[in-house]
């Protein structure tokens, strides 16, 4: 397909990766914070909350770091498939909160791996519009 390699993953590794991404995208889906009863929430300190969910027989978690009432970043130790499944720090940053369709959420974000050779940012995005369905 356009000369790009296509990876086809299945099984627990795919499910775990998708669950980590889901947790990291919660700042862009404010209704999920209240509506998803499968999420567990535990406050660590005045700025940090652990959010977890079940994947198969395991629970995975990310830490939400707040700046006031806004989620500033998520931090997780998660398996990195490109490193043979080695646990690697994974960070998502959320910036420039704005109102979208009546919901306050980040207008910009980025995601990176903290690698031994330094941070590797592999995604940056800007939200220009949002719609709630359902």
N, CA, C and O atoms as a Tinker XYZ file with bonds, in Angstrom:
   536  protein
     1  N      0.837000   -1.166000    0.000000    73     2
     2  CA     0.000000    0.000000    0.000000    64     1     3
     3  C      0.885000    1.233000    0.000000    63     2     4     5
     4  O      1.466000    1.563000    1.034000    81     3
     5  N      1.005000    1.911000   -1.102000    73     3     6
     6  CA     1.830000    3.101000   -1.263000    64     5     7
     7  C      3.276000    2.877000   -0.854000    63     6     8     9
     8  O      3.977000    3.834000   -0.525000    81     7
     9  N      3.735000    1.640000   -0.867000    73     7    10
    10  CA     5.118000    1.358000   -0.518000    64     9    11
    11  C      5.393000    1.399000    0.969000    63    10    12    13
    12  O      6.552000    1.314000    1.375000    81    11
    13  N      4.349000    1.527000    1.811000    73    11    14
    14  CA     4.542000    1.572000    3.257000    64    13    15
    15  C      4.339000    0.185000    3.832000    63    14    16    17
    16  O      3.420000   -0.529000    3.430000    81    15
    17  N      5.197000   -0.203000    4.778000    73    15    18
    18  CA     4.981000   -1.501000    5.404000    64    17    19
    19  C      3.733000   -1.469000    6.275000    63    18    20    21
    20  O      3.476000   -0.485000    6.969000    81    19
    21  N      2.965000   -2.540000    6.235000    73    19    22
    22  CA     1.748000   -2.640000    7.029000    64    21    23
    23  C      1.963000   -3.718000    8.073000    63    22    24    25
    24  O      2.305000   -4.854000    7.742000    81    23
    25  N      1.764000   -3.363000    9.333000    73    23    26
    26  CA     1.875000   -4.337000   10.413000    64    25    27
    27  C      0.497000   -4.870000   10.730000    63    26    28    29
    28  O     -0.477000   -4.122000   10.804000    81    27
    29  N      0.435000   -6.148000   10.913000    73    27    30
    30  CA    -0.825000   -6.768000   11.283000    64    29    31
    31  C     -0.601000   -7.470000   12.618000    63    30    32    33
    32  O     -0.040000   -8.564000   12.674000    81    31
    33  N     -1.039000   -6.836000   13.666000    73    31    34
    34  CA    -0.924000   -7.400000   15.006000    64    33    35
    35  C     -2.285000   -7.895000   15.455000    63    34    36    37
    36  O     -3.318000   -7.325000   15.105000    81    35
    37  N     -2.270000   -8.949000   16.222000    73    35    38
    38  CA    -3.483000   -9.463000   16.830000    64    37    39
    39  C     -3.133000   -9.907000   18.238000    63    38    40    41
    40  O     -1.962000   -9.945000   18.616000    81    39
    41  N     -4.132000  -10.235000   18.992000    73    39    42
    42  CA    -3.912000  -10.808000   20.304000    64    41    43
    43  C     -3.745000   -9.797000   21.410000    63    42    44    45
    44  O     -4.101000   -8.628000   21.263000    81    43
    45  N     -3.192000  -10.263000   22.535000    73    43    46
    46  CA    -3.119000   -9.432000   23.732000    64    45    47
    47  C     -2.289000   -8.161000   23.554000    63    46    48    49
    48  O     -2.609000   -7.131000   24.148000    81    47
    49  N     -1.231000   -8.218000   22.750000    73    47    50
    50  CA    -0.401000   -7.022000   22.556000    64    49    51
    51  C     -1.212000   -5.903000   21.912000    63    50    52    53
    52  O     -1.100000   -4.742000   22.307000    81    51
    53  N     -2.025000   -6.253000   20.924000    73    51    54
    54  CA    -2.861000   -5.252000   20.260000    64    53    55
    55  C     -3.897000   -4.694000   21.233000    63    54    56    57
    56  O     -4.091000   -3.480000   21.303000    81    55
    57  N     -4.557000   -5.565000   21.979000    73    55    58
    58  CA    -5.581000   -5.116000   22.919000    64    57    59
    59  C     -4.981000   -4.204000   23.985000    63    58    60    61
    60  O     -5.592000   -3.200000   24.349000    81    59
    61  N     -3.815000   -4.533000   24.480000    73    59    62
    62  CA    -3.157000   -3.707000   25.493000    64    61    63
    63  C     -2.792000   -2.346000   24.922000    63    62    64    65
    64  O     -3.032000   -1.325000   25.567000    81    63
    65  N     -2.217000   -2.312000   23.729000    73    63    66
    66  CA    -1.861000   -1.045000   23.100000    64    65    67
    67  C     -3.073000   -0.170000   22.863000    63    66    68    69
    68  O     -3.022000    1.038000   23.094000    81    67
    69  N     -4.176000   -0.773000   22.400000    73    67    70
    70  CA    -5.405000   -0.010000   22.169000    64    69    71
    71  C     -5.962000    0.533000   23.473000    63    70    72    73
    72  O     -6.473000    1.653000   23.502000    81    71
    73  N     -5.874000   -0.235000   24.551000    73    71    74
    74  CA    -6.381000    0.243000   25.840000    64    73    75
    75  C     -5.542000    1.408000   26.360000    63    74    76    77
    76  O     -6.097000    2.366000   26.899000    81    75
    77  N     -4.225000    1.348000   26.212000    73    75    78
    78  CA    -3.378000    2.482000   26.608000    64    77    79
    79  C     -3.756000    3.723000   25.805000    63    78    80    81
    80  O     -3.879000    4.810000   26.369000    81    79
    81  N     -3.938000    3.574000   24.514000    73    79    82
    82  CA    -4.306000    4.725000   23.685000    64    81    83
    83  C     -5.677000    5.276000   24.084000    63    82    84    85
    84  O     -5.872000    6.491000   24.120000    81    83
    85  N     -6.614000    4.392000   24.381000    73    83    86
    86  CA    -7.935000    4.846000   24.832000    64    85    87
    87  C     -7.798000    5.705000   26.089000    63    86    88    89
    88  O     -8.356000    6.800000   26.153000    81    87
    89  N     -7.065000    5.219000   27.083000    73    87    90
    90  CA    -6.888000    5.988000   28.315000    64    89    91
    91  C     -6.235000    7.336000   28.032000    63    90    92    93
    92  O     -6.617000    8.350000   28.616000    81    91
    93  N     -5.255000    7.345000   27.138000    73    91    94
    94  CA    -4.549000    8.589000   26.821000    64    93    95
    95  C     -5.442000    9.576000   26.073000    63    94    96    97
    96  O     -5.188000   10.780000   26.117000    81    95
    97  N     -6.472000    9.100000   25.394000    73    95    98
    98  CA    -7.347000    9.985000   24.629000    64    97    99
    99  C     -8.543000   10.494000   25.421000    63    98   100   101
   100  O     -9.352000   11.251000   24.884000    81    99
   101  N     -8.673000   10.107000   26.661000    73    99   102
   102  CA    -9.797000   10.547000   27.487000    64   101   103
   103  C     -9.909000   12.073000   27.567000    63   102   104   105
   104  O    -11.029000   12.584000   27.569000    81   103
   105  N     -8.801000   12.825000   27.633000    73   103   106
   106  CA    -8.977000   14.287000   27.651000    64   105   107
   107  C     -9.737000   14.817000   26.435000    63   106   108   109
   108  O    -10.312000   15.904000   26.503000    81   107
   109  N     -9.752000   14.079000   25.331000    73   107   110
   110  CA   -10.492000   14.484000   24.133000    64   109   111
   111  C    -11.893000   13.862000   24.086000    63   110   112   113
   112  O    -12.618000   14.031000   23.106000    81   111
   113  N    -12.261000   13.157000   25.128000    73   111   114
   114  CA   -13.597000   12.552000   25.197000    64   113   115
   115  C    -14.154000   12.755000   26.604000    63   114   116   117
   116  O    -14.353000   11.784000   27.334000    81   115
   117  N    -14.408000   14.009000   26.992000    73   115   118
   118  CA   -14.855000   14.278000   28.367000    64   117   119
   119  C    -16.027000   13.421000   28.840000    63   118   120   121
   120  O    -16.042000   13.054000   30.015000    81   119
   121  N    -17.020000   13.074000   27.998000    73   119   122
   122  CA   -18.098000   12.225000   28.508000    64   121   123
   123  C    -17.614000   10.861000   29.010000    63   122   124   125
   124  O    -18.255000   10.268000   29.877000    81   123
   125  N    -16.511000   10.360000   28.487000    73   123   126
   126  CA   -15.991000    9.058000   28.932000    64   125   127
   127  C    -15.545000    9.100000   30.390000    63   126   128   129
   128  O    -15.567000    8.081000   31.080000    81   127
   129  N    -15.142000   10.276000   30.855000    73   127   130
   130  CA   -14.695000   10.393000   32.248000    64   129   131
   131  C    -15.827000   10.011000   33.193000    63   130   132   133
   132  O    -15.593000    9.347000   34.203000    81   131
   133  N    -17.034000   10.418000   32.879000    73   131   134
   134  CA   -18.180000   10.117000   33.738000    64   133   135
   135  C    -18.916000    8.844000   33.343000    63   134   136   137
   136  O    -19.423000    8.128000   34.207000    81   135
   137  N    -18.979000    8.557000   32.046000    73   135   138
   138  CA   -19.851000    7.489000   31.561000    64   137   139
   139  C    -19.219000    6.102000   31.562000    63   138   140   141
   140  O    -19.942000    5.110000   31.656000    81   139
   141  N    -17.906000    5.996000   31.461000    73   139   142
   142  CA   -17.286000    4.679000   31.346000    64   141   143
   143  C    -17.075000    4.069000   32.724000    63   142   144   145
   144  O    -16.142000    4.426000   33.443000    81   143
   145  N    -17.950000    3.155000   33.073000    73   143   146
   146  CA   -17.901000    2.520000   34.399000    64   145   147
   147  C    -16.799000    1.458000   34.507000    63   146   148   149
   148  O    -16.566000    0.917000   35.588000    81   147
   149  N    -16.132000    1.163000   33.410000    73   147   150
   150  CA   -15.039000    0.191000   33.418000    64   149   151
   151  C    -13.719000    0.820000   33.874000    63   150   152   153
   152  O    -12.725000    0.119000   34.062000    81   151
   153  N    -13.715000    2.138000   34.049000    73   151   154
   154  CA   -12.496000    2.823000   34.469000    64   153   155
   155  C    -12.422000    2.890000   35.980000    63   154   156   157
   156  O    -13.415000    3.166000   36.653000    81   155
   157  N    -11.223000    2.632000   36.511000    73   155   158
   158  CA   -10.974000    2.806000   37.935000    64   157   159
   159  C    -10.147000    4.068000   38.134000    63   158   160   161
   160  O     -9.234000    4.351000   37.358000    81   159
   161  N    -10.471000    4.822000   39.179000    73   159   162
   162  CA    -9.800000    6.095000   39.448000    64   161   163
   163  C     -9.253000    6.063000   40.872000    63   162   164   165
   164  O     -9.943000    5.647000   41.803000    81   163
   165  N     -7.987000    6.515000   41.035000    73   163   166
   166  CA    -7.384000    6.589000   42.373000    64   165   167
   167  C     -6.476000    7.805000   42.425000    63   166   168   169
   168  O     -5.566000    7.945000   41.608000    81   167
   169  N     -6.723000    8.677000   43.381000    73   167   170
   170  CA    -5.913000    9.883000   43.521000    64   169   171
   171  C     -4.631000    9.556000   44.269000    63   170   172   173
   172  O     -4.670000    8.964000   45.347000    81   171
   173  N     -3.468000    9.951000   43.682000    73   171   174
   174  CA    -2.173000    9.736000   44.332000    64   173   175
   175  C     -1.763000   10.930000   45.186000    63   174   176   177
   176  O     -1.276000   10.769000   46.305000    81   175
   177  N     -1.967000   12.128000   44.644000    73   175   178
   178  CA    -1.643000   13.356000   45.360000    64   177   179
   179  C     -2.501000   14.467000   44.785000    63   178   180   181
   180  O     -3.422000   14.194000   44.015000    81   179
   181  N     -2.219000   15.720000   45.142000    73   179   182
   182  CA    -3.090000   16.815000   44.700000    64   181   183
   183  C     -3.040000   17.061000   43.199000    63   182   184   185
   184  O     -3.906000   17.757000   42.668000    81   183
   185  N     -2.047000   16.508000   42.497000    73   183   186
   186  CA    -1.940000   16.724000   41.047000    64   185   187
   187  C     -2.049000   15.449000   40.215000    63   186   188   189
   188  O     -2.122000   15.527000   38.988000    81   187
   189  N     -2.063000   14.285000   40.846000    73   187   190
   190  CA    -1.933000   13.035000   40.090000    64   189   191
   191  C     -3.050000   12.053000   40.419000    63   190   192   193
   192  O     -3.350000   11.794000   41.584000    81   191
   193  N     -3.665000   11.510000   39.356000    73   191   194
   194  CA    -4.711000   10.500000   39.479000    64   193   195
   195  C     -4.326000    9.325000   38.590000    63   194   196   197
   196  O     -3.927000    9.515000   37.441000    81   195
   197  N     -4.445000    8.115000   39.117000    73   195   198
   198  CA    -4.220000    6.908000   38.325000    64   197   199
   199  C     -5.562000    6.460000   37.768000    63   198   200   201
   200  O     -6.546000    6.347000   38.499000    81   199
   201  N     -5.590000    6.204000   36.455000    73   199   202
   202  CA    -6.792000    5.708000   35.785000    64   201   203
   203  C     -6.444000    4.342000   35.210000    63   202   204   205
   204  O     -5.426000    4.191000   34.535000    81   203
   205  N     -7.286000    3.349000   35.476000    73   203   206
   206  CA    -6.982000    2.006000   34.989000    64   205   207
   207  C     -8.214000    1.368000   34.385000    63   206   208   209
   208  O     -9.348000    1.792000   34.609000    81   207
   209  N     -7.943000    0.327000   33.607000    73   207   210
   210  CA    -9.012000   -0.464000   33.008000    64   209   211
   211  C     -8.522000   -1.905000   32.850000    63   210   212   213
   212  O     -7.321000   -2.173000   32.893000    81   211
   213  N     -9.442000   -2.797000   32.672000    73   211   214
   214  CA    -9.104000   -4.220000   32.516000    64   213   215
   215  C     -8.914000   -4.546000   31.035000    63   214   216   217
   216  O     -9.685000   -4.112000   30.179000    81   215
   217  N     -7.869000   -5.321000   30.763000    73   215   218
   218  CA    -7.610000   -5.844000   29.417000    64   217   219
   219  C     -7.376000   -7.340000   29.599000    63   218   220   221
   220  O     -6.356000   -7.757000   30.148000    81   219
   221  N     -8.316000   -8.125000   29.141000    73   219   222
   222  CA    -8.222000   -9.556000   29.401000    64   221   223
   223  C     -8.249000   -9.779000   30.906000    63   222   224   225
   224  O     -9.163000   -9.316000   31.588000    81   223
   225  N     -7.253000  -10.485000   31.423000    73   223   226
   226  CA    -7.164000  -10.728000   32.861000    64   225   227
   227  C     -6.289000   -9.732000   33.587000    63   226   228   229
   228  O     -6.076000   -9.867000   34.792000    81   227
   229  N     -5.777000   -8.738000   32.889000    73   227   230
   230  CA    -4.863000   -7.773000   33.493000    64   229   231
   231  C     -5.521000   -6.401000   33.618000    63   230   232   233
   232  O     -6.530000   -6.110000   32.975000    81   231
   233  N     -4.916000   -5.571000   34.465000    73   231   234
   234  CA    -5.311000   -4.168000   34.548000    64   233   235
   235  C     -4.124000   -3.339000   34.085000    63   234   236   237
   236  O     -2.982000   -3.583000   34.476000    81   235
   237  N     -4.417000   -2.354000   33.246000    73   235   238
   238  CA    -3.373000   -1.421000   32.820000    64   237   239
   239  C     -3.746000   -0.045000   33.350000    63   238   240   241
   240  O     -4.918000    0.230000   33.606000    81   239
   241  N     -2.745000    0.825000   33.516000    73   239   242
   242  CA    -3.005000    2.121000   34.122000    64   241   243
   243  C     -2.123000    3.196000   33.517000    63   242   244   245
   244  O     -1.026000    2.930000   33.025000    81   243
   245  N     -2.636000    4.419000   33.566000    73   243   246
   246  CA    -1.859000    5.622000   33.239000    64   245   247
   247  C     -2.052000    6.596000   34.396000    63   246   248   249
   248  O     -3.053000    6.548000   35.112000    81   247
   249  N     -1.077000    7.474000   34.560000    73   247   250
   250  CA    -1.196000    8.534000   35.554000    64   249   251
   251  C     -1.568000    9.824000   34.837000    63   250   252   253
   252  O     -0.890000   10.233000   33.895000    81   251
   253  N     -2.635000   10.459000   35.278000    73   251   254
   254  CA    -3.020000   11.774000   34.771000    64   253   255
   255  C     -2.399000   12.808000   35.701000    63   254   256   257
   256  O     -2.595000   12.761000   36.916000    81   255
   257  N     -1.656000   13.733000   35.128000    73   255   258
   258  CA    -1.066000   14.822000   35.901000    64   257   259
   259  C     -1.858000   16.079000   35.572000    63   258   260   261
   260  O     -1.967000   16.471000   34.411000    81   259
   261  N     -2.407000   16.705000   36.604000    73   259   262
   262  CA    -3.264000   17.872000   36.439000    64   261   263
   263  C     -2.506000   19.160000   36.722000    63   262   264   265
   264  O     -1.562000   19.194000   37.512000    81   263
   265  N     -2.946000   20.206000   36.060000    73   263   266
   266  CA    -2.535000   21.571000   36.361000    64   265   267
   267  C     -3.843000   22.293000   36.643000    63   266   268   269
   268  O     -4.531000   22.717000   35.715000    81   267
   269  N     -4.188000   22.433000   37.903000    73   267   270
   270  CA    -5.515000   22.934000   38.258000    64   269   271
   271  C     -6.550000   21.894000   37.907000    63   270   272   273
   272  O     -6.478000   20.760000   38.382000    81   271
   273  N     -7.524000   22.264000   37.074000    73   271   274
   274  CA    -8.582000   21.327000   36.678000    64   273   275
   275  C     -8.322000   20.699000   35.315000    63   274   276   277
   276  O     -9.152000   19.947000   34.806000    81   275
   277  N     -7.177000   21.005000   34.729000    73   275   278
   278  CA    -6.871000   20.501000   33.387000    64   277   279
   279  C     -5.841000   19.374000   33.432000    63   278   280   281
   280  O     -4.872000   19.420000   34.190000    81   279
   281  N     -6.080000   18.362000   32.599000    73   279   282
   282  CA    -5.099000   17.289000   32.466000    64   281   283
   283  C     -3.944000   17.836000   31.630000    63   282   284   285
   284  O     -4.126000   18.237000   30.481000    81   283
   285  N     -2.762000   17.844000   32.226000    73   283   286
   286  CA    -1.583000   18.395000   31.557000    64   285   287
   287  C     -0.809000   17.313000   30.812000    63   286   288   289
   288  O     -0.272000   17.554000   29.731000    81   287
   289  N     -0.758000   16.124000   31.395000    73   287   290
   290  CA    -0.080000   15.019000   30.720000    64   289   291
   291  C     -0.529000   13.693000   31.303000    63   290   292   293
   292  O     -1.086000   13.625000   32.399000    81   291
   293  N     -0.266000   12.626000   30.529000    73   291   294
   294  CA    -0.414000   11.258000   31.041000    64   293   295
   295  C      0.969000   10.647000   31.016000    63   294   296   297
   296  O      1.802000   10.977000   30.172000    81   295
   297  N      1.194000    9.754000   31.954000    73   295   298
   298  CA     2.472000    9.050000   32.035000    64   297   299
   299  C      2.154000    7.587000   32.300000    63   298   300   301
   300  O      1.314000    7.270000   33.143000    81   299
   301  N      2.825000    6.698000   31.580000    73   299   302
   302  CA     2.634000    5.264000   31.798000    64   301   303
   303  C      3.930000    4.536000   31.497000    63   302   304   305
   304  O      4.752000    4.991000   30.702000    81   303
   305  N      4.090000    3.418000   32.138000    73   303   306
   306  CA     5.136000    2.468000   31.772000    64   305   307
   307  C      4.403000    1.400000   30.988000    63   306   308   309
   308  O      3.529000    0.714000   31.519000    81   307
   309  N      4.768000    1.260000   29.706000    73   307   310
   310  CA     4.046000    0.300000   28.883000    64   309   311
   311  C      5.010000   -0.437000   27.974000    63   310   312   313
   312  O      6.092000    0.068000   27.675000    81   311
   313  N      4.627000   -1.632000   27.531000    73   311   314
   314  CA     5.506000   -2.389000   26.643000    64   313   315
   315  C      5.643000   -1.698000   25.288000    63   314   316   317
   316  O      4.662000   -1.243000   24.700000    81   315
   317  N      6.859000   -1.633000   24.822000    73   315   318
   318  CA     7.133000   -1.047000   23.503000    64   317   319
   319  C      7.509000   -2.185000   22.570000    63   318   320   321
   320  O      8.576000   -2.784000   22.708000    81   319
   321  N      6.631000   -2.481000   21.619000    73   319   322
   322  CA     6.829000   -3.633000   20.746000    64   321   323
   323  C      8.122000   -3.542000   19.959000    63   322   324   325
   324  O      8.779000   -4.555000   19.720000    81   323
   325  N      8.500000   -2.306000   19.545000    73   323   326
   326  CA     9.733000   -2.128000   18.772000    64   325   327
   327  C     10.973000   -2.431000   19.605000    63   326   328   329
   328  O     12.068000   -2.569000   19.060000    81   327
   329  N     10.807000   -2.536000   20.923000    73   327   330
   330  CA    11.918000   -2.849000   21.819000    64   329   331
   331  C     11.728000   -4.235000   22.429000    63   330   332   333
   332  O     12.189000   -4.503000   23.538000    81   331
   333  N     11.047000   -5.107000   21.697000    73   331   334
   334  CA    10.846000   -6.467000   22.188000    64   333   335
   335  C      9.934000   -6.557000   23.394000    63   334   336   337
   336  O     10.012000   -7.514000   24.165000    81   335
   337  N      9.063000   -5.558000   23.564000    73   335   338
   338  CA     8.137000   -5.572000   24.688000    64   337   339
   339  C      8.705000   -4.990000   25.966000    63   338   340   341
   340  O      8.075000   -5.096000   27.018000    81   339
   341  N      9.883000   -4.377000   25.904000    73   339   342
   342  CA    10.489000   -3.775000   27.101000    64   341   343
   343  C      9.592000   -2.662000   27.626000    63   342   344   345
   344  O      9.054000   -1.872000   26.851000    81   343
   345  N      9.434000   -2.602000   28.938000    73   343   346
   346  CA     8.637000   -1.544000   29.548000    64   345   347
   347  C      9.359000   -0.215000   29.351000    63   346   348   349
   348  O     10.533000   -0.068000   29.689000    81   347
   349  N      8.629000    0.744000   28.797000    73   347   350
   350  CA     9.201000    2.035000   28.425000    64   349   351
   351  C      8.249000    3.141000   28.866000    63   350   352   353
   352  O      7.031000    3.002000   28.752000    81   351
   353  N      8.808000    4.239000   29.369000    73   351   354
   354  CA     7.970000    5.372000   29.764000    64   353   355
   355  C      7.348000    5.997000   28.519000    63   354   356   357
   356  O      8.017000    6.227000   27.512000    81   355
   357  N      6.051000    6.262000   28.623000    73   355   358
   358  CA     5.238000    6.790000   27.523000    64   357   359
   359  C      4.523000    8.008000   28.065000    63   358   360   361
   360  O      3.886000    7.928000   29.115000    81   359
   361  N      4.612000    9.144000   27.369000    73   359   362
   362  CA     4.068000   10.401000   27.871000    64   361   363
   363  C      3.209000   11.066000   26.800000    63   362   364   365
   364  O      3.608000   11.167000   25.639000    81   363
   365  N      2.032000   11.513000   27.205000    73   363   366
   366  CA     1.180000   12.332000   26.358000    64   365   367
   367  C      1.040000   13.698000   27.004000    63   366   368   369
   368  O      0.798000   13.797000   28.207000    81   367
   369  N      1.191000   14.748000   26.215000    73   367   370
   370  CA     1.046000   16.114000   26.714000    64   369   371
   371  C     -0.156000   16.766000   26.052000    63   370   372   373
   372  O     -0.416000   16.556000   24.867000    81   371
   373  N     -0.902000   17.574000   26.843000    73   371   374
   374  CA    -2.117000   18.230000   26.378000    64   373   375
   375  C     -1.960000   19.725000   26.610000    63   374   376   377
   376  O     -1.570000   20.155000   27.695000    81   375
   377  N     -2.271000   20.521000   25.574000    73   375   378
   378  CA    -2.014000   21.954000   25.635000    64   377   379
   379  C     -3.164000   22.744000   25.028000    63   378   380   381
   380  O     -3.997000   22.209000   24.295000    81   379
   381  N     -3.185000   24.028000   25.353000    73   379   382
   382  CA    -4.089000   24.998000   24.730000    64   381   383
   383  C     -5.553000   24.579000   24.818000    63   382   384   385
   384  O     -6.221000   24.413000   23.798000    81   383
   385  N     -6.040000   24.412000   26.030000    73   383   386
   386  CA    -7.444000   24.037000   26.221000    64   385   387
   387  C     -8.361000   25.096000   25.614000    63   386   388   389
   388  O     -8.094000   26.295000   25.698000    81   387
   389  N     -9.446000   24.627000   25.004000    73   387   390
   390  CA   -10.420000   25.515000   24.371000    64   389   391
   391  C    -11.790000   24.837000   24.431000    63   390   392   393
   392  O    -11.894000   23.645000   24.720000    81   391
   393  N    -12.829000   25.610000   24.156000    73   391   394
   394  CA   -14.183000   25.062000   24.089000    64   393   395
   395  C    -14.462000   24.534000   22.692000    63   394   396   397
   396  O    -14.265000   25.233000   21.698000    81   395
   397  N    -14.922000   23.294000   22.631000    73   395   398
   398  CA   -15.339000   22.669000   21.378000    64   397   399
   399  C    -16.736000   22.129000   21.598000    63   398   400   401
   400  O    -16.935000   21.199000   22.380000    81   399
   401  N    -17.709000   22.714000   20.906000    73   399   402
   402  CA   -19.078000   22.212000   20.999000    64   401   403
   403  C    -19.537000   22.117000   22.463000    63   402   404   405
   404  O    -20.220000   21.168000   22.848000    81   403
   405  N    -19.153000   23.106000   23.263000    73   403   406
   406  CA   -19.546000   23.153000   24.665000    64   405   407
   407  C    -18.676000   22.344000   25.609000    63   406   408   409
   408  O    -18.930000   22.336000   26.814000    81   407
   409  N    -17.662000   21.667000   25.103000    73   407   410
   410  CA   -16.770000   20.863000   25.943000    64   409   411
   411  C    -15.382000   21.490000   25.968000    63   410   412   413
   412  O    -14.851000   21.870000   24.924000    81   411
   413  N    -14.792000   21.598000   27.158000    73   411   414
   414  CA   -13.435000   22.113000   27.272000    64   413   415
   415  C    -12.477000   20.925000   27.152000    63   414   416   417
   416  O    -12.549000   19.957000   27.908000    81   415
   417  N    -11.587000   21.040000   26.179000    73   415   418
   418  CA   -10.614000   19.966000   25.954000    64   417   419
   419  C     -9.365000   20.551000   25.315000    63   418   420   421
   420  O     -9.385000   21.685000   24.836000    81   419
   421  N     -8.276000   19.786000   25.304000    73   419   422
   422  CA    -7.036000   20.301000   24.717000    64   421   423
   423  C     -7.170000   20.498000   23.209000    63   422   424   425
   424  O     -7.747000   19.666000   22.510000    81   423
   425  N     -6.629000   21.606000   22.725000    73   423   426
   426  CA    -6.613000   21.851000   21.288000    64   425   427
   427  C     -5.355000   21.285000   20.642000    63   426   428   429
   428  O     -5.312000   21.085000   19.428000    81   427
   429  N     -4.341000   21.028000   21.446000    73   427   430
   430  CA    -3.104000   20.452000   20.908000    64   429   431
   431  C     -2.597000   19.353000   21.841000    63   430   432   433
   432  O     -2.850000   19.364000   23.045000    81   431
   433  N     -1.888000   18.420000   21.253000    73   431   434
   434  CA    -1.291000   17.358000   22.054000    64   433   435
   435  C     -0.132000   16.728000   21.331000    63   434   436   437
   436  O      0.072000   16.934000   20.135000    81   435
   437  N      0.631000   15.946000   22.091000    73   435   438
   438  CA     1.725000   15.168000   21.503000    64   437   439
   439  C      1.976000   13.946000   22.374000    63   438   440   441
   440  O      1.644000   13.925000   23.560000    81   439
   441  N      2.571000   12.924000   21.754000    73   439   442
   442  CA     2.861000   11.670000   22.445000    64   441   443
   443  C      4.301000   11.284000   22.153000    63   442   444   445
   444  O      4.777000   11.411000   21.025000    81   443
   445  N      4.992000   10.807000   23.195000    73   443   446
   446  CA     6.394000   10.431000   23.013000    64   445   447
   447  C      6.763000    9.231000   23.885000    63   446   448   449
   448  O      6.136000    8.943000   24.904000    81   447
   449  N      7.803000    8.555000   23.432000    73   447   450
   450  CA     8.471000    7.519000   24.211000    64   449   451
   451  C      9.721000    8.144000   24.822000    63   450   452   453
   452  O     10.392000    8.946000   24.173000    81   451
   453  N     10.034000    7.790000   26.050000    73   451   454
   454  CA    11.280000    8.219000   26.678000    64   453   455
   455  C     12.289000    7.086000   26.463000    63   454   456   457
   456  O     12.325000    6.119000   27.224000    81   455
   457  N     13.105000    7.224000   25.417000    73   455   458
   458  CA    14.066000    6.203000   25.039000    64   457   459
   459  C     15.421000    6.485000   25.679000    63   458   460   461
   460  O     15.681000    7.620000   26.077000    81   459
   461  N     16.292000    5.483000   25.788000    73   459   462
   462  CA    17.620000    5.710000   26.367000    64   461   463
   463  C     18.401000    6.800000   25.635000    63   462   464   465
   464  O     19.177000    7.528000   26.253000    81   463
   465  N     18.201000    6.914000   24.324000    73   463   466
   466  CA    18.931000    7.930000   23.550000    64   465   467
   467  C     18.243000    9.294000   23.568000    63   466   468   469
   468  O     18.738000   10.248000   22.968000    81   467
   469  N     17.106000    9.388000   24.253000    73   467   470
   470  CA    16.388000   10.656000   24.362000    64   469   471
   471  C     14.939000   10.509000   23.963000    63   470   472   473
   472  O     14.541000    9.457000   23.463000    81   471
   473  N     14.127000   11.556000   24.176000    73   471   474
   474  CA    12.700000   11.475000   23.856000    64   473   475
   475  C     12.460000   11.304000   22.361000    63   474   476   477
   476  O     13.142000   11.905000   21.531000    81   475
   477  N     11.475000   10.472000   22.036000    73   475   478
   478  CA    11.071000   10.271000   20.649000    64   477   479
   479  C      9.585000   10.618000   20.539000    63   478   480   481
   480  O      8.726000    9.814000   20.902000    81   479
   481  N      9.285000   11.822000   20.037000    73   479   482
   482  CA     7.906000   12.249000   19.821000    64   481   483
   483  C      7.442000   11.681000   18.493000    63   482   484   485
   484  O      8.021000   11.977000   17.448000    81   483
   485  N      6.394000   10.862000   18.531000    73   483   486
   486  CA     5.934000   10.225000   17.298000    64   485   487
   487  C      4.570000   10.713000   16.842000    63   486   488   489
   488  O      4.102000   10.323000   15.772000    81   487
   489  N      3.921000   11.563000   17.640000    73   487   490
   490  CA     2.637000   12.115000   17.208000    64   489   491
   491  C      2.458000   13.509000   17.785000    63   490   492   493
   492  O      2.703000   13.739000   18.969000    81   491
   493  N      2.032000   14.428000   16.943000    73   491   494
   494  CA     1.608000   15.775000   17.349000    64   493   495
   495  C      0.333000   16.078000   16.588000    63   494   496   497
   496  O      0.215000   15.754000   15.407000    81   495
   497  N     -0.615000   16.695000   17.260000    73   495   498
   498  CA    -1.858000   16.995000   16.581000    64   497   499
   499  C     -2.524000   18.244000   17.110000    63   498   500   501
   500  O     -2.266000   18.681000   18.231000    81   499
   501  N     -3.383000   18.808000   16.287000    73   499   502
   502  CA    -4.180000   19.971000   16.638000    64   501   503
   503  C     -5.643000   19.637000   16.384000    63   502   504   505
   504  O     -6.003000   19.175000   15.302000    81   503
   505  N     -6.471000   19.869000   17.371000    73   503   506
   506  CA    -7.903000   19.637000   17.247000    64   505   507
   507  C     -8.536000   20.923000   16.721000    63   506   508   509
   508  O     -8.318000   21.995000   17.285000    81   507
   509  N     -9.299000   20.826000   15.672000    73   507   510
   510  CA    -9.957000   22.005000   15.117000    64   509   511
   511  C    -11.466000   21.980000   15.319000    63   510   512   513
   512  O    -12.116000   23.021000   15.228000    81   511
   513  N    -12.035000   20.806000   15.593000    73   511   514
   514  CA   -13.464000   20.686000   15.839000    64   513   515
   515  C    -13.707000   19.360000   16.573000    63   514   516   517
   516  O    -12.906000   18.429000   16.485000    81   515
   517  N    -14.826000   19.298000   17.294000    73   515   518
   518  CA   -15.180000   18.059000   17.997000    64   517   519
   519  C    -16.697000   17.924000   18.004000    63   518   520   521
   520  O    -17.421000   18.917000   18.074000    81   519
   521  N    -17.164000   16.694000   17.932000    73   519   522
   522  CA   -18.589000   16.398000   17.945000    64   521   523
   523  C    -18.814000   15.210000   18.865000    63   522   524   525
   524  O    -18.070000   14.231000   18.810000    81   523
   525  N    -19.833000   15.289000   19.708000    73   523   526
   526  CA   -20.203000   14.179000   20.580000    64   525   527
   527  C    -21.343000   13.423000   19.906000    63   526   528   529
   528  O    -22.337000   14.016000   19.485000    81   527
   529  N    -21.183000   12.111000   19.813000    73   527   530
   530  CA   -22.229000   11.263000   19.225000    64   529   531
   531  C    -22.842000   10.406000   20.310000    63   530   532   533
   532  O    -22.185000   10.073000   21.296000    81   531
   533  N    -24.077000   10.056000   20.132000    73   531   534
   534  CA   -24.705000    9.115000   21.036000    64   533   535
   535  C    -25.681000    9.741000   21.877000    63   534   536
   536  O    -26.303000    9.072000   22.703000    81   535
